[in-house]
Amino acid sequence: MSSKKPLIIDIHGHYTTAPKALEEWRNKQIAGIKDPSSMPKVSELNISDDELRETIELNQLAKMKERGSDLTVFSPRASFMAHHIGDFNISSTWAAICNELCYRVSQLFPDHFIGAAMLPQSPGVDPKTCIPEMEKCLKDYGFVAINLNPDPSGGHWTSPPLTDRHWYPIYEKMVEHDIPAMIHVSTSCNACFHTTGAHYINADTTAFMQCLTGDLFKDFPGLKFIIPHGGGAAPYHWGRYRGLAQELKKPLLDEHLLNNIFFDTCVYHQPGIDLLTKVIPVKNVLFASEMIGAVRGIDPTTGHYFDDTKRYIDASSLSPEEKHMIFEGNARRVYSRLDAALKAKGR
């Protein structure tokens, strides 16, 4: 362990508290799809640095200080990505706006936030169209990861599985730049699937199973995926997935998937974290809270916020070395650009 002060790195943060002007501009953009004469210009969105500071200082940064985390990998609000709305041009404009705001936050609070990019995905559109925005965020903004939506249709699952060659242009760039992707869906427009309670967890589980049934990591041995929200159902049903892999004549999961797939700690109760860290190797678990996100209330059984996930790691039976891996070590290993950015600052 380094002699430097250990860091608590939260790899899953979204700009859920952006100024109201962002949502108002987006509503005008959506209205402009039907009435092009009312389509707003990007220049019409004016958000000052002071407005950004206020939203962060009163919300994410205040809670980070209160709960003891140091640095957040920060990306646009997941439910706002809404890739199913409009066409590629709509998505491209929206992604650029949202990514720039996260970049500005990272510049205003460089010790506490570093960016991860939303991609301008659109149903039925070749993923390689996302590459210019992705490379801009990596090269110009210093972002360290991307969020990849496996279902741009918003709950109807019209895209091929993640193992399909359809996605290879994104993967090639990920490997070239040595960045991970968090596999994260957006809003569900399917009434059968509640966005955060069902669609998110369904998608986490689906992404894991898609990777299990395929051989993606033979083609891309350096590819790195983070499956958020504790991996959906995967840790809880680990025996089922081990058994399915066996029936499909796949290697053991440790060899088949766990060199490339990682899980975060956005699991909002102690028994869930205990199960996650007992079933999944600690080297594959990265600290995250997703605050201020899907679950914002206080747990009446503990008196603490559900999404104060650091408490669960602190209270676990993990060794100090294992806790350090989850809080810092694994993030620096999986997010190599983050590690380089920290080292450049002597951290």
Secondary structure as UniProt FT lines:
FT   STRAND          9..15
FT   TURN            16..17
FT   HELIX           20..34
FT   HELIX           36..38
FT   HELIX           42..44
FT   HELIX           49..57
FT   TURN            58..59
FT   HELIX           60..67
FT   STRAND          71..76
FT   HELIX           78..81
FT   TURN            83..84
FT   HELIX           88..108
FT   TURN            110..112
FT   STRAND          113..115
FT   STRAND          117..118
FT   TURN            123..124
FT   HELIX           127..130
FT   HELIX           131..139
FT   STRAND          146..148
FT   TURN            152..153
FT   TURN            162..163
FT   HELIX           165..167
FT   HELIX           168..177
FT   STRAND          181..183
FT   TURN            191..192
FT   HELIX           195..199
FT   HELIX           200..213
FT   HELIX           216..219
FT   TURN            221..222
FT   STRAND          225..227
FT   HELIX           229..231
FT   TURN            232..237
FT   HELIX           238..247
FT   TURN            248..249
FT   HELIX           253..256
FT   TURN            257..260
FT   STRAND          261..264
FT   HELIX           270..279
FT   HELIX           282..284
FT   STRAND          285..286
FT   TURN            300..302
FT   TURN            306..307
FT   HELIX           310..314
FT   HELIX           320..324
FT   HELIX           325..329
FT   HELIX           330..334
FT   HELIX           336..344
FT   TURN            345..346
//
